[in-house]
Amino acid sequence: MEKLMFVCLLSCTQDVSIVKRYDETPYDSAVVPDTLDPWVDPSTGVAESENSSEPAGGDTPSQTQEPSDEDLSRTIGFAELHFTQIACPACVGVGNEFDIYAKLKLHQPTGGDYTEWLTPVGTCAGQLIESYVASTPLAATQGATFNNIVLNPAGPGEWLEENIYEFQVPRRTMLSVTTEHGVAHNAFETLEGFDSIEPYTLLWVDPSYAFEAPISRNYPTQFSWYPSVQGEMFEIMVAVYSPDGAQLLGVVSCMEYDIGSMSIPNSYFQSYPYWSLAAVYLSRHSVQKTVAPELGGIIESHQTWTVIGTGHIE
């Protein structure tokens, strides 16, 4: 079987055997001994209450701090953590089963949205174009961290780590983003992978019997996985190649909420030749936004946990 010409598609990005709490700051209060005599006004002979805090004139000082007028509603950064597991690395021309990387951008506040390019839930699309957010980057002269994951400067306002091992990625854990510009506490919660995926023939690891899973031109193709994660999104993307694997013919991406199963309409595959090869991306997505006062705005995050399997059109 010819191997596929592997392309890094935008939604490629799995586990298959294929705050600190900030309470009110404590302070020391001066305790007035209750043995002190109250002060007596000699003109009236009236004793002032020892617990009275009212100053002359009857004005009571405000006990609340003036609210900050800093605008924290705009985006100041974007954190990414992408975990990809490839069932058959040889089928797509790569040498490693895992592709895991983390990326961070920090900049002056902007009104852009980093994830608006994602396929809307409940729809399918044949073209994916990643959105561009115009911004003025901050300096990147020191390392940054997502908890214990260390990212290195990779240009103005950017940090990157491309060589992350599978065991370094915590499951369902809050991560803080620490940088030279400040900290975004509990910026995002990590995802988890899969215990099972169906059809299981997607996950064949040897090129000699990979591409067995059928994707039909005549009826919807059903996929399922376990576990599902309530509230997250799930994408199935099928990249279709020529029967010899040399040419990318097209891409179909369908997004739904993560409920453990999805059906892909057959109409998207009717134009492709019989026994066209397919790379099937099953991706759990998490998009989160967290206010980071130290950084002066909102830090967006996008995580994916993906398994890439193989199939064919029939």
C-alpha positions as CSV (number, residue, x, y, z in Angstrom):
1,M,0.0,0.0,0.0
2,E,1.3,3.4,-0.9
3,K,1.8,5.7,2.0
4,L,-0.1,9.0,2.2
5,M,1.5,12.3,1.5
6,F,1.2,13.6,5.1
7,V,0.0,17.2,5.4
8,C,-0.4,19.1,8.7
9,L,-4.0,20.1,8.6
10,L,-5.3,22.8,10.9
11,S,-7.4,20.6,13.1
12,C,-4.8,17.8,13.5
13,T,-3.9,17.6,16.8
14,Q,-4.5,11.2,21.8
15,D,-4.8,8.1,24.5
16,V,-5.5,5.0,22.5
17,S,-3.5,1.8,22.5
18,I,-3.6,2.9,18.6
19,V,-5.2,27.5,42.6
20,K,-3.8,28.7,44.5
21,R,-6.7,30.3,46.4
22,Y,-6.4,34.0,47.0
23,D,-8.4,34.8,50.2
24,E,-8.5,38.1,51.8
25,T,-5.0,39.1,52.9
26,P,-4.6,38.7,56.7
27,Y,-3.6,41.7,58.7
28,D,-2.8,42.6,62.3
29,S,-5.4,44.7,64.1
30,A,-4.5,46.8,67.0
31,V,-6.7,45.7,69.9
32,V,-7.8,48.4,72.2
33,P,-7.8,47.2,75.8
34,D,-11.2,47.3,77.3
35,T,-9.8,48.7,80.5
36,L,-9.3,52.2,78.9
37,D,-11.7,54.8,80.2
38,P,-13.9,56.5,77.5
39,W,-13.0,60.1,76.7
40,V,-15.3,62.7,78.1
41,D,-16.1,65.9,76.4
42,P,-15.6,68.6,79.1
43,S,-18.1,70.9,77.5
44,T,-21.0,68.4,77.6
45,G,-19.9,65.9,80.1
46,V,-20.9,63.2,77.6
47,A,-18.6,60.2,77.2
48,E,-17.7,59.1,73.6
49,S,-18.3,55.4,72.9
50,E,-15.1,53.5,72.8
51,N,-16.3,51.6,69.7
52,S,-17.3,54.7,67.8
53,S,-15.4,55.3,64.6
54,E,-17.4,58.3,63.4
55,P,-15.2,61.4,62.9
56,A,-16.2,64.9,63.6
57,G,-18.8,66.3,61.3
58,G,-20.6,62.9,61.0
59,D,-18.9,61.7,57.8
60,T,-18.2,58.0,57.7
61,P,-15.1,57.0,55.8
62,S,-15.6,54.5,53.0
63,Q,-14.7,51.0,53.9
64,T,-14.5,49.8,50.2
65,Q,-11.7,50.2,47.7
66,E,-12.4,52.1,44.6
67,P,-12.9,49.7,41.7
68,S,-10.2,49.6,39.0
69,D,-11.0,51.2,35.7
70,E,-8.7,48.9,33.8
71,D,-10.4,47.2,30.8
72,L,-9.9,43.5,31.1
73,S,-12.4,42.6,28.4
74,R,-10.0,42.4,25.5
75,T,-7.8,39.5,24.4
76,I,-4.1,39.7,25.4
77,G,-2.9,36.2,24.6
78,F,-3.5,32.8,23.1
79,A,-2.4,29.5,24.7
80,E,-2.4,26.2,22.7
81,L,-1.8,22.6,23.7
82,H,-2.2,20.0,20.9
83,F,-1.8,16.2,21.4
84,T,-1.9,13.9,18.4
85,Q,-1.5,10.2,18.3
86,I,-1.0,8.5,14.9
87,A,-2.2,4.9,14.6
88,C,0.0,4.1,11.6
89,P,3.0,6.5,11.4
90,A,4.5,4.6,8.4
91,C,1.2,5.1,6.5
92,V,1.6,8.9,6.6
93,G,5.3,9.0,6.3
94,V,6.3,10.0,9.8
95,G,8.6,8.3,12.3
96,N,6.9,9.0,15.6
97,E,3.5,7.9,17.0
98,F,3.1,11.1,18.9
99,D,3.1,14.8,17.9
100,I,2.6,17.0,20.9
101,Y,3.3,20.7,21.1
102,A,2.5,23.8,23.2
103,K,2.4,27.4,21.9
104,L,1.8,30.8,23.5
105,K,1.3,34.3,22.1
106,L,1.1,37.5,24.2
107,H,0.4,41.0,22.9
108,Q,-1.3,44.3,23.5
109,P,-5.1,44.1,24.0
110,T,-7.0,43.3,20.8
111,G,-10.6,42.5,19.9
112,G,-9.7,39.5,17.7
113,D,-10.9,35.9,18.2
114,Y,-8.4,33.2,17.7
115,T,-10.8,30.3,17.2
116,E,-13.6,31.7,15.1
117,W,-12.2,29.7,12.1
118,L,-13.3,26.4,13.7
119,T,-16.1,24.5,12.0
120,P,-19.4,25.6,13.7
121,V,-21.0,22.9,15.8
122,G,-23.7,21.0,13.9
123,T,-22.1,21.7,10.5
124,C,-19.6,20.2,8.0
125,A,-17.2,22.2,5.9
126,G,-14.8,21.4,3.0
127,Q,-12.4,24.3,3.5
128,L,-10.6,25.4,6.7
129,I,-8.8,28.8,6.9
130,E,-7.3,29.7,10.2
131,S,-8.2,33.2,11.4
132,Y,-5.5,35.8,11.8
133,V,-5.5,38.2,14.8
134,A,-3.8,41.5,14.3
135,S,-1.9,42.6,17.4
136,T,1.2,44.3,18.8
137,P,3.4,41.5,20.3
138,L,5.1,41.8,23.7
139,A,8.7,41.0,24.3
140,A,9.7,37.3,24.6
141,T,13.2,37.2,26.2
142,Q,12.6,34.5,28.8
143,G,11.0,31.1,29.0
144,A,7.3,30.6,29.8
145,T,5.5,27.6,31.4
146,F,2.2,25.8,31.4
147,N,2.7,24.4,34.9
148,N,5.7,22.0,34.3
149,I,5.7,22.3,30.5
150,V,8.5,24.8,29.5
151,L,8.1,26.9,26.4
152,N,11.0,28.8,24.8
153,P,11.0,32.2,23.1
154,A,10.2,31.7,19.4
155,G,9.9,35.3,18.1
156,P,8.3,38.6,19.2
157,G,5.5,37.7,21.6
158,E,5.7,34.0,21.0
159,W,6.8,30.9,22.9
160,L,6.9,27.3,21.6
161,E,7.8,23.8,22.7
162,E,7.5,21.1,20.0
163,N,9.1,18.1,21.8
164,I,6.7,17.2,24.5
165,Y,6.5,13.6,25.7
166,E,3.1,11.9,26.2
167,F,3.7,11.5,30.0
168,Q,4.3,15.2,30.4
169,V,0.7,16.1,29.5
170,P,-1.6,16.0,32.6
171,R,-5.2,14.9,32.1
172,R,-8.1,17.0,33.3
173,T,-5.8,19.4,35.2
174,M,-5.9,23.2,35.5
175,L,-2.8,24.8,34.1
176,S,-1.4,28.3,34.9
177,V,0.5,30.3,32.3
178,T,3.6,31.9,33.8
179,T,5.6,34.5,31.8
180,E,8.0,37.4,32.3
181,H,5.0,39.7,32.0
182,G,2.9,38.0,34.7
183,V,0.8,34.9,35.5
184,A,-2.6,33.8,34.3
185,H,-3.7,31.6,37.2
186,N,-5.7,28.5,36.2
187,A,-5.8,29.7,32.6
188,F,-7.2,26.4,31.2
189,E,-8.1,22.8,32.0
190,T,-6.5,20.0,30.0
191,L,-8.3,17.4,28.1
192,E,-8.2,13.6,28.1
193,G,-7.9,10.9,25.4
194,F,-9.9,7.8,24.5
195,D,-10.3,4.3,25.8
196,S,-11.9,3.1,22.6
197,I,-12.7,4.2,19.1
198,E,-15.0,2.6,16.5
199,P,-14.7,1.3,13.9
200,Y,-11.5,-0.2,15.5
201,T,-10.1,-1.0,12.0
202,L,-9.3,2.7,11.8
203,L,-6.5,2.0,14.2
204,W,-4.5,-0.7,12.4
205,V,-0.8,0.1,12.9
206,D,0.8,-1.9,10.0
207,P,0.7,-0.5,6.4
208,S,0.1,-4.0,5.1
209,Y,-3.4,-4.1,6.5
210,A,-4.2,-0.4,7.2
211,F,-6.8,1.6,5.3
212,E,-9.4,-1.2,5.9
213,A,-12.1,0.9,7.5
214,P,-14.8,1.9,4.9
215,I,-16.1,5.4,4.4
216,S,-19.2,5.1,2.3
217,R,-20.3,7.0,-0.7
218,N,-23.8,5.5,-0.4
219,Y,-24.8,5.8,3.2
220,P,-23.7,7.8,6.3
221,T,-20.6,6.5,8.1
222,Q,-20.9,6.1,11.8
223,F,-18.0,6.8,14.3
224,S,-18.0,6.4,18.1
225,W,-15.6,6.8,20.9
226,Y,-15.3,6.6,24.7
227,P,-15.2,8.4,27.0
228,S,-17.0,11.6,25.9
229,V,-16.4,14.9,27.7
230,Q,-19.5,16.9,28.4
231,G,-19.4,20.5,27.2
232,E,-16.5,20.1,24.8
233,M,-16.6,19.9,21.0
234,F,-15.7,16.9,18.8
235,E,-14.5,17.1,15.2
236,I,-14.1,14.3,12.6
237,M,-12.1,15.4,9.7
238,V,-11.5,13.1,6.7
239,A,-8.6,13.9,4.3
240,V,-9.1,12.1,1.1
241,Y,-6.2,11.1,-1.1
242,S,-5.8,9.5,-4.6
243,P,-5.7,5.6,-4.5
244,D,-1.9,5.7,-4.7
245,G,-1.7,8.2,-1.8
246,A,0.2,10.8,-3.8
247,Q,-2.4,13.5,-4.1
248,L,-4.7,15.2,-1.6
249,L,-8.1,15.3,-3.3
250,G,-10.1,17.1,-0.6
251,V,-11.0,17.5,3.1
252,V,-14.3,17.2,5.0
253,S,-14.6,18.5,8.5
254,C,-17.7,17.9,10.7
255,M,-18.1,19.3,14.2
256,E,-20.6,18.4,17.0
257,Y,-20.7,18.5,20.7
258,D,-18.8,15.6,22.3
259,I,-21.5,13.0,23.0
260,G,-19.5,9.9,22.0
261,S,-20.7,9.3,18.4
262,M,-21.1,11.1,15.1
263,S,-22.4,10.3,11.6
264,I,-20.7,11.8,8.5
265,P,-23.1,12.3,5.5
266,N,-22.2,10.2,2.5
267,S,-22.9,13.2,0.1
268,Y,-19.4,14.6,0.9
269,F,-17.7,11.5,-0.5
270,Q,-19.7,10.8,-3.7
271,S,-17.3,12.6,-6.0
272,Y,-14.2,10.7,-4.9
273,P,-12.9,7.7,-6.8
274,Y,-13.6,4.2,-5.4
275,W,-10.8,3.1,-3.0
276,S,-9.5,6.6,-2.5
277,L,-7.3,6.5,0.6
278,A,-8.3,8.5,3.7
279,A,-6.7,9.8,6.8
280,V,-9.4,10.2,9.6
281,Y,-8.8,12.7,12.3
282,L,-10.9,12.3,15.4
283,S,-10.3,15.4,17.6
284,R,-11.7,16.6,20.9
285,H,-11.6,20.4,21.1
286,S,-11.6,22.7,24.1
287,V,-11.9,26.5,23.7
288,Q,-11.6,28.5,26.9
289,K,-11.3,32.1,27.9
290,T,-9.9,33.3,31.3
291,V,-9.5,36.8,32.7
292,A,-5.8,37.4,33.6
293,P,-5.6,40.6,35.7
294,E,-1.8,40.4,35.9
295,L,-1.6,40.4,32.1
296,G,-4.3,43.0,31.6
297,G,-7.0,41.1,29.7
298,I,-8.3,37.7,28.5
299,I,-6.1,34.8,27.6
300,E,-7.8,32.5,25.1
301,S,-6.8,28.9,24.8
302,H,-7.4,26.1,22.3
303,Q,-6.6,22.4,23.0
304,T,-7.0,19.4,20.9
305,W,-6.6,15.7,21.6
306,T,-6.5,13.8,18.3
307,V,-6.2,10.3,17.0
308,I,-5.4,9.8,13.3
309,G,-6.6,6.6,11.8
310,T,-6.8,5.3,8.2
311,G,-9.6,4.2,5.9
312,H,-10.8,4.1,2.3
313,I,-13.7,5.4,0.2
314,E,-16.1,2.8,-1.1
